[in-house]
């Protein structure tokens, strides 16, 4: 058990180190700073809506950067290992493919967490009046969303080429936000097939719309424990489903 | 003498495209490698050498057949006894040589004395001067030796090397050959694939010859070379008789 934990730690540490030393990570950091700067300028240009603009755009910048990083890193993480066959010299060690996959996942999850913390602190620092607890809950919803996206793209990267995974991850992110709209239009259309299709999509897609808390409104919204618990349970369940699916497929995959 | 590797009836088919019929690459491969022996695995391009190595190490799952290491299937215990180096190895280039070895040390469950062990293997492969250099800056020969260092780190009983000398310049080949000779003298079992018959002749005790997915010879090198002055001539003659 201790050996397994040490192996997970070693793989996640190495993955984290790989991405921190990668130029792409710093491009995303720069992009995030750029988006924050825009929100700062726009906030100053308004009279009484400074905090609203800063809150809305600040959280949006954070989500775009975090989910973008999750989609990109997740799509290329395993495929790069398989294409270059670097994973072979790791998998010959006394560890299973499940541990290898989980270690990689944890590495990117830590990277996203490292990205989240200074961004949240910065957002809180910019806003003149903000409840730290609500800011943390909004940050948590964004972080968990990025973890679901990461799990999805890593699961699909085991099956298809990274470019397709990249497209699929982006599509799923968007569709997860449009899910309620699709269901609404399906009901309005009264078309049985459309309604069934929308309900089926609801079953197989994480609902990001319901927990889309990246706006200033939610920074002053009183969250109930139940609301937060459902959000956490929803996101964690989806992440676990995709991780399990990926591990099952990856354990039987031929690394040619 | 007991077997370090025993492979029985390995078959594997691949589909190039979803709609195509699978093509059989390995057709009942069976052979054995004895403990503490140096065994060469030789065959033409596309004959199934790399596929066989990947199958026995479970990177690829065979359709049928099995491989045993020291009498047991590949598991966490047997993996501790094996060191492996892939063909044309790529590494985590963002790591330094020492960081890369530390990573493999953690994966192998190594505990104390990492620094001593890392220094010893780096000295063995003549890379002491590059301990704190990033792998990105290594030449091909240095990377190959780094690969050997990670394979030797946990003091394996058996080394499995896929084309360890391919693409190396004469100096690089000489250094790798010296390392293998040194390991051989320390009774470490070595199973390596290569096209370079001259190297095989100098290093091997045993030989496994694969041709179009089938094993056509698996005995001692001396028996293979009987009546011939070089392995190249023996190989040419052997192939002519097929």
Interface residues (C-beta under 8 A of the other chain):
Chain A: X3 X6 X7 X9 X10 X11 X14 X17 X18 X21 X22 X84 X85 X86 X88 X89 X90 X91 X92 X93 X94 X95 X252 X254 X255 X256
Chain B: X14 X54 X57 X59 X60 X61 X76 X77 X79 X80 X82 X83 X84 X85 X86 X89 X90 X91 X92 X94 X95 X99 X103 X104 X106 X107 X108 X109 X147 X150 X151
